[in-house]
Amino acid sequence: MEKQRDLSDPITLRLPNDVLDAIETVARISSRSRSWVMVRAMKAYLAAEGRDILDLDAARRAAAEEGTTELDDLLADLDRTRPGDAA
């Protein structure tokens, strides 16, 4: 019995022809579907660059919730510090 997968509704995607050609070649060579190749490619992207983007967004949201000072504000505060003041 085949395991039921949690799949989205079908989506439409336009690709540059050279990217589609590469996907179709990989699919043919590996005896897989174009969808299989595209899902693998998207998962690889999300595990690398996509993860970096998600982590950066999470850090920004956490900083906003904690009231962290923006770098420009911090530098302006340092500029206002008088000589002899503790930094």
Summary of the structure (lengths in Angstrom):
residues: 87
radius of gyration: 23.9
end to end distance: 67.3
largest distance: 76.1
contacts: 133
relative contact order: 0.05
helix: 64%
strand: 0%
